[in-house]
Amino acid sequence: MIYTTLLNIAIFQGIILGLIFLKSSIFNSNSNKYLACLLFTLSIILLNHVFEVEGAFIPYPFLRFIDHIEWVFLIPAFLFLFILKRVDNNVKSRQKSYLCFIPFAYSALLNITYDLDRVAGIYTIPESGINLIKILGLIQLIFAVAFIPFLLIYSYFMIRHFKDSQEKKWIIILLTIISSLLFTWLITCLAGLFLEYDISFTMNILALSATFIIHWTAYIGVYKYKLAKNKDAVYNFLNTDLAISYSNLKIVENSTLEEYRESITADNLYFQKLEILCKEQQIYTDSTLNREKVAEKLGISAGYVSQIVNTITGDNFANYINQYRVEAVKEMISNSEFDNYNLLAMGLESGFTSKTTFYKTFKKVTGQTPNEYKNTRR
């Protein structure tokens, strides 16, 4: 059956990807272990669904022990902790992460206790005990209705602490996809419970949609993590190999604008200081760099920064800074140690804000795309 085959592929991929996140030195981190657990949880849920579709619970009733546990409680918990571990320490210290697992622990204990009677037959629960379990089951339902939406919404709140806009973007997408599936699952279950609605078709669609999360995480998630690792290496490169020492150049820190207004040439001390900031301190790697920030560093007005750059280089400030960014990328492309590194990672760490801006500027400066330039250097 094609449907179960697709589910089995996703289950296998989720387990393998989770193991990679846990064991690989490239991806192993405190946050990624929760992402791995999230993938394992999705795989277990999909596996239970396959058992249901294939009728495996009839010949193997003990599989019900796994099926009756509400693994879905773990999805928002692991997703929240994955996000939490990627924000700053001050935020982390205020959180009680163990509280995220209370609904799952409660549900698991309740259902295993009941299954020891209805599945294993180890003991018989008296009528009064059955009534108590029904009441406790209502509490489990309250947990589902309150806990899952709350933790998902709180996860959106935590994302505001992210500093990296690229990472923030893909995690918002991941959170949105999972939230949509969980809200749909919750509404479907409530409809089936209170309206006696046949939810089998909707559950099949949700299971198929859940496979997309695993495939998407494998494609985009791994790519982003590789990108992040590349960016770390690129950052080290930019702050060591490209550093040019101009320590012998005397700069007057507290000079007034009038003292140098008449000398807007290559010898202008403010322009020389700007050159030092670019060549030695790599200020161009700041993607938010603008005339105002440079003017503040130089102790002059933003207008005077433009005047100096325009007069001496014959170009505007943005193009002047982008020239340094392009040269930084060219240096890395020419360095054999970066042969296997992602070109976009080089561009982003060099100060470009997006793939489009990077590729457009690089081609404008060199006449070639980054890929074309790299191929000509082989």
C-alpha positions in Angstrom: 0.0 0.0 0.0 1.5 3.3 -1.1 0.1 5.2 1.9 1.8 3.0 4.5 4.9 2.9 2.4 5.2 6.7 2.6 4.6 6.6 6.3 7.3 3.9 6.8 9.8 5.9 4.8 9.1 8.9 7.0 9.4 6.8 10.2 12.8 5.4 9.1 14.0 8.9 8.1 12.9 10.4 11.4 14.7 7.8 13.4 17.9 8.1 11.3 17.8 11.9 11.4 17.2 11.9 15.1 20.3 9.6 15.7 22.4 11.9 13.5 21.4 14.9 15.6 22.3 13.0 18.8 25.5 11.4 17.6 27.1 13.6 15.0 29.6 16.1 16.2 28.4 18.5 13.5 24.8 18.6 14.9 25.2 17.6 18.5 24.1 20.3 20.9 21.8 20.8 23.9 19.1 22.2 21.7 19.4 19.6 18.9 18.8 16.7 21.3 15.3 18.0 21.8 14.8 18.3 18.0 16.0 14.7 17.8 13.5 13.7 20.5 10.8 15.5 18.6 11.6 13.5 15.5 11.6 10.2 17.5 8.1 11.2 18.9 6.7 11.9 15.5 8.1 8.5 14.3 6.4 6.7 17.2 3.1 8.4 16.5 3.3 7.5 12.8 4.3 3.9 13.7 1.2 3.6 15.9 -0.9 4.9 13.0 0.6 2.3 10.7 -0.2 -0.4 13.2 -3.8 0.8 13.3 -4.1 0.9 9.5 -2.5 -2.5 9.1 -4.6 -4.1 11.9 -1.5 -5.1 13.9 -3.2 -4.6 17.2 -5.4 -7.6 16.7 -2.7 -10.3 16.5 -0.4 -8.3 18.8 -2.6 -6.7 21.5 0.3 -5.7 23.7 1.2 -3.0 21.1 -1.8 -1.2 22.6 0.4 -0.2 25.5 2.4 2.0 23.1 -0.6 3.2 21.2 -2.7 4.3 24.2 0.1 6.6 25.5 -0.6 10.1 24.4 2.7 10.8 22.7 1.3 14.0 21.3 1.9 15.7 24.6 5.6 15.4 23.9 5.6 17.3 20.6 4.9 20.8 22.0 7.2 20.0 25.0 10.2 19.0 22.9 9.6 21.8 20.4 9.4 24.4 23.2 12.7 23.1 24.8 14.4 23.1 21.4 13.5 26.8 21.0 14.4 27.6 24.7 17.9 26.1 24.4 18.7 28.3 21.5 18.0 31.6 23.3 20.2 33.5 25.8 21.0 32.1 29.3 19.0 34.8 31.2 15.8 33.5 29.5 16.7 29.8 30.1 17.3 30.3 33.8 13.8 31.5 34.4 12.2 28.4 32.9 11.2 25.2 34.7 11.6 22.8 31.8 10.5 19.7 33.7 7.0 21.1 34.0 6.6 20.5 30.2 6.5 16.7 30.8 3.9 16.6 33.5 0.9 16.1 31.1 2.7 13.3 29.3 3.8 11.6 32.6 0.2 11.8 33.9 -1.3 10.4 30.7 1.2 7.6 30.5 0.7 6.5 34.1 -3.1 6.7 33.7 -3.2 4.7 30.5 -0.7 2.1 31.5 -2.6 1.5 34.7 -5.8 1.0 32.8 -4.1 -1.2 30.1 -2.8 -3.6 32.8 -6.5 -4.5 33.2 -8.0 -4.2 29.7 -5.0 -5.4 27.7 -2.8 -7.5 29.9 -5.4 -8.8 32.3 -2.9 -8.7 35.2 -5.7 -7.5 37.6 -9.3 -6.4 37.4 -10.2 -2.8 38.2 -13.4 -2.6 40.3 -16.4 -0.5 39.1 -15.5 2.3 41.5 -12.0 2.3 40.0 -13.3 2.5 36.5 -15.4 5.6 37.5 -12.3 7.1 39.0 -10.3 6.5 35.8 -13.1 8.2 33.8 -12.8 11.2 36.0 -9.0 11.2 35.6 -9.5 10.8 31.9 -11.4 14.1 31.9 -8.4 15.7 33.5 -6.2 14.3 30.7 -8.6 15.9 28.2 -8.3 19.3 30.1 -4.5 18.9 29.9 -4.8 18.4 26.1 -7.1 21.4 25.5 -5.1 23.8 27.8 -1.5 22.5 27.7 -0.9 22.0 24.0 -2.2 25.5 22.8 -0.5 27.3 25.7 2.9 25.8 25.1 2.7 26.4 21.4 1.7 30.1 21.9 4.5 30.5 24.5 7.0 29.1 22.0 6.1 32.0 19.7 6.7 34.3 22.6 10.2 32.8 23.2 11.2 33.2 19.5 11.5 37.0 20.0 14.7 36.4 22.0 16.5 35.1 18.9 19.3 37.2 17.5 19.9 35.4 14.2 17.2 36.5 11.7 17.8 33.5 9.4 17.5 31.0 12.2 14.5 32.8 13.5 12.8 32.6 10.2 13.1 28.8 9.7 12.1 28.0 13.3 9.0 30.1 13.0 8.1 28.1 9.9 8.7 24.8 11.7 6.6 26.0 14.7 3.8 27.2 12.5 3.6 23.9 10.6 3.6 21.8 13.8 1.1 24.1 15.5 -1.3 23.9 12.6 -1.2 20.1 12.7 -1.6 19.9 16.5 -4.5 22.3 16.5 -6.2 20.4 13.7 -5.6 17.1 15.5 -7.0 18.6 18.7 -10.2 19.9 17.0 -10.6 16.6 15.2 -10.4 14.6 18.4 -12.9 16.8 20.1 -15.3 16.5 17.2 -15.0 12.7 17.3 -15.5 12.6 21.1 -18.4 15.0 21.4 -20.1 14.8 17.9 -19.4 11.1 17.2 -17.7 12.2 14.0 -15.7 9.6 12.0 -12.2 11.0 12.3 -10.3 8.2 10.5 -10.0 10.0 7.1 -8.8 13.3 8.8 -6.3 11.3 10.9 -4.9 9.7 7.7 -4.4 13.2 6.2 -2.7 14.4 9.4 -0.4 11.4 9.5 0.6 12.1 5.9 1.1 15.7 6.7 3.3 14.8 9.7 5.7 13.0 7.3 6.2 16.4 5.6 7.6 17.8 8.9 10.3 15.0 9.0 11.2 15.5 5.3 11.2 19.3 5.6 13.4 19.1 8.7 15.8 16.8 6.9 16.1 19.1 4.0 15.8 22.6 5.5 16.9 21.9 9.0 20.1 20.1 8.1 20.9 22.7 5.5 20.5 25.4 8.1 22.6 23.7 10.7 25.3 23.1 8.1 25.0 26.7 7.2 25.3 27.7 10.8 28.5 25.6 11.2 29.9 27.1 8.0 29.1 30.6 9.3 31.2 29.9 12.5 34.2 28.9 10.4 33.7 31.9 8.1 33.5 34.2 11.1 36.8 32.9 12.4 38.3 33.4 9.0 37.1 36.9 8.6 38.5 37.9 12.1 41.9 36.4 11.5 43.0 35.7 8.0 41.7 39.0 6.5 43.0 41.2 9.3 45.4 43.9 8.0 47.4 45.8 10.6 47.4 49.6 10.4 48.6 50.2 14.0 51.2 52.7 13.0 48.7 55.1 11.5 48.0 58.0 13.9 44.3 58.9 14.3 43.1 62.0 16.0 40.1 60.8 18.0 38.6 64.1 19.1 39.3 66.2 16.1 36.6 68.6 14.9 35.0 68.4 11.5 36.4 71.7 10.4 40.0 70.6 10.9 39.8 68.2 8.0 37.0 69.5 5.8 39.5 71.1 3.3 41.3 67.8 2.7 38.9 65.3 1.2 41.6 63.2 -0.5 43.0 59.7 0.0 45.1 61.2 2.8 42.0 62.3 4.7 42.4 60.9 8.2 38.8 60.1 8.6 38.8 58.1 5.4 42.0 56.3 6.5 40.3 55.4 9.8 37.3 54.1 7.8 39.7 52.0 5.8 41.2 50.6 9.1 37.7 49.8 10.4 36.9 47.8 7.3 40.3 46.1 6.8 41.3 45.5 10.3 38.0 45.3 12.3 35.8 44.0 9.4 32.9 46.3 10.3 31.4 45.4 7.0 30.4 42.0 8.5 27.7 43.8 10.4 24.6 43.4 8.2 23.0 46.4 9.8 25.9 48.7 9.1 24.9 52.2 7.8 26.3 55.7 7.5 25.0 56.6 10.9 26.9 53.8 12.7 30.1 54.6 10.8 29.7 58.3 11.5 29.3 57.5 15.2 32.6 55.5 15.2 34.4 58.3 13.3 33.0 61.1 15.4 31.6 63.0 12.3 28.3 63.5 10.7 26.6 60.9 8.4 26.6 63.5 5.6 30.3 63.9 5.9 30.8 60.2 5.7 29.0 60.2 2.3 31.0 63.2 1.2 34.3 61.5 2.0 33.4 58.2 0.4 31.8 59.8 -2.7 34.7 62.2 -3.3 37.6 59.8 -2.7 36.2 56.6 -4.2 33.7 58.0 -6.7 31.1 55.6 -5.4 28.4 55.7 -2.8 28.7 54.4 0.8 26.6 51.2 0.2 28.7 50.2 -2.8 31.9 51.0 -1.0 31.0 48.6 1.9 29.7 45.9 -0.5 33.1 46.0 -2.3 34.7 44.8 1.0 32.1 42.1 1.4 32.6 40.8 -2.1 36.4 40.8 -1.6 35.9 38.8 1.6 33.9 36.2 -0.2 36.5 36.1 -3.0 39.2 35.5 -0.5 37.3 32.5 1.0 36.5 31.1 -2.4 40.2 31.2 -3.3 41.1 29.5 0.0 41.2 25.7 -0.5 40.1 25.2 3.1 36.7 26.5 2.2 36.2 24.3 -0.9 33.3 22.4 0.7 31.7 25.4 2.4 28.4 26.9 1.5 28.6 30.1 -0.6 25.6 31.6 1.0 27.2 31.2 4.5 30.2 33.1 3.2 28.0 35.9 1.9 25.8 36.2 5.0 28.8 36.2 7.4 30.5 38.8 5.1 27.6 41.2 5.8 25.0 40.6 3.1 21.4 40.4 4.4 20.0 37.8 1.9 20.9 35.4 -0.9 19.3 37.8 -3.5 21.4 40.8 -2.4 24.6 38.7 -2.1 24.3 37.2 -5.6 23.2 40.4 -7.2 26.0 42.5 -5.7 28.6 39.8 -6.3 27.7 39.7 -10.0 27.7 43.5 -10.3 31.2 43.7 -8.8 32.8 40.7 -10.5 30.6 40.1 -13.6 30.0 36.6 -12.4 27.8 34.8 -9.9 29.5 33.3 -6.8 29.2 29.8 -8.3 30.6 30.9 -11.7 33.5 32.7 -9.9 34.2 29.6 -7.8 34.2 27.3 -10.9 36.8 29.6 -12.6 39.1 29.3 -9.6 39.2 25.5 -9.6 
